[in-house]
Amino acid sequence: MSPRAKPLPPEDRRQALIAVTLPLLQEFGRDVSTRRIAEAAGVAEGTIFRAFDSKEDLLEQALRQAFDPTAFIERVGEIELEAPLSERLIALVEIMQGRYETLRRLLSVTHRVAPPEHCQPGSSPEQTMLMLQAMVAVVQPDRHRLRLPAAELVRVLRIVTFAASDPGLTVGEPMRPADIVDLVLNGALKAC
């Protein structure tokens, strides 16, 4: 049995419950029990219902948080801009693949065909722009070396990453981040 959680302000308790619910939701889908969530959080099961109207409310809030791009933008912002371009792009692809896999898995196990309402990609132009700006910032230090504008390189990298990470398209393992970056930066032709 997990140790008892320390008392938290209501919003902090809600966030703590969402944080422990996300991995359980990925593992068990909507069938995850409130008992399992409470055990993982180290709280009584009733605490969940003081923080959320229902189990469904908790699951929806967890899904909304998973689709919120804030954590993605923060992680992209942590990429070391002094590193070589290929290393920065590999780190970026790893972050994109991680987010894509998490969201794909959540949609699958929750039997959804789309993200929660108001979490559709592109539904918030401001958030989409912030995501793109964060990714372009990773490329900017080497913009003088590129044949394409940095934003276009990011667009191509996103397209290839998503296609190369989809199990339905790859028919097996997704492409490794280093291989995706090599393909985008160097193409498919052998060096002359």
N, C-alpha and C positions, 0 to 999 in steps of 0.2 A: 504494500500500500504506500502511496506517495505521501511525503510529509505534508502537513497542513500548510496552506499558503498563508502568507502574512496579509493582514488587512490592507486594502488598497482603496483609494478614492474610486467612486463609481466608474468614471471613464477609463481609468487605468485598469480596473477589473475587467471591463468590457474588452479592452485591447488585449489583455492577458488571455482571456477566454478565446478570442479570435485567433491569437497566435498559436495556441495549442490545438485549436480546431482544424486549422488548415492542413497540417500533415495527416491528421486522422481522416479528414474529408478525402484527401488524395488516396488514402489506403482503403477506406471502407465505403466511400461514397455517402449517399444520403442515409444509408443504413447505420451509420455511426450512432451509437447510443449516447444519450446525455450522461449516463453513468460513466462510460468510457472517457468522455470529455472531462467530466468532473474529476475523475481519478487522475488524468493527465495533468490537470490544472492544480490538483491538490486542494480542491474545495468540495463542499457538500453539493449534491445535485441541485438542491433548491437555490443555490447561489446563481446558477445559470438562469433560472426563471425570475430572479430579482434583477438581473442585468439585461435580460432579453425577454420579449413578449412570449417567445416560443422557441423550440428547437429550430424550426424553419427560419425564424428571424435571425438566429445566430448563424445558421448555415448561409443565408443570403448575405449577411454582413461579412462573413469570411470570404465568400466569393467576390463581393465588391472590393474588398481589400486586396485580394489576389490580382484582380484586374486593374487596380489603381497603379499608374505608372511611376509613382513617387519613388519607390524603392529601386526600380530599374534605373531611373534618372540618377539617383544617388550613387548606385554602383558604377554606372558609366562614368560619372564624375570623379571616381576614385582611380581611374586608369592613369598611370604615370605618363604624362605627356612628353617626358624626355626620353622614353624608351623608343627603340626603333619602330618604324611604322608597322612592320609586319607583326611585331609583338603586341602593339596596341590593338591592331585589328583582330588578332587571335583572342585577346582578352575580351574585346567587344563581341565577337561571335560567340564565345563561351557564355557571356551574359545573355545574349539574345536567345541562344539555344536553351539555356536554363529556363528562361521566362516562357518561351514557346512550349517546352515540354510540360512545365507546371500547368499552364493554362489549358493545353490540349488534354492533359490527364484529368484536370478538374471538370472540363466539359464532358469528357467521356464517362467518368464515374458518377457524375450527377445527372447523367442522361439529358444534357442540354445540347441544343444545336447552336446556341449563341450565348454570349456572355450575359450577365444580369442586365436588366434595363439600365440605361444610362452608362453602361460600361462598354458599349460597342466601340471597336477601334474606329477612330475618326469622329465619334459622337461629340467629343470635346476638342475642337480645333486647337484650343490653347494647350491642352495636354499633349496632343500629337505634335504640335510645334516644339514644345519643350523637350520631348523625347528626341525628335530629329536634331534639334540644336545641340543636345548633349552628345549625340553620336557624331555630328559634323565637327564638334570641337576636338574630338579624338583624332580626326584626320587633318585638321587645319595646320598643325606645325609643318606638314609636308606638302601643303597645297602647291607650292612652286615646282614640285617634282611630278605632279600628276597631269595626265592628258585630259582628264575630266575635272570639272569643278568638284570640290569636296562633297557637296550635297548630292551630286549625281553618283559619285563613288559609293556613298552611304546607301543610296537607293538601290543600286545594283547589288551591293553586299547584303542588304536586307532580303531582296528577292531570292538570291542564291541561297542564303542561310535558311530561309523558311522552306524553300523547296528541298534543300539537301538535308533538312532535319525532319521532314514529314515521313513517318514510317510507311505510309501508303505509297509515296512516290519513290522512296529509296529502296523499297523491297528488301528490307534488312536493316542493318545498322545505319544510323545517320552518318553523314560525312563528318570527319574530324574537323575541328576549327582550323587547324593548320592547313589542311587540304583545301578548305573553302577559301581561305585567304590566299593561298598560292594560286588557285584557279582565277580568282578575281584580279589579283595583282599581276600575274604572269601569263595568264591564258593557258591554252591547251597545246600550243606549239612548242617543240623543242627549241632550245636556244641555238642560234646559228653559229 
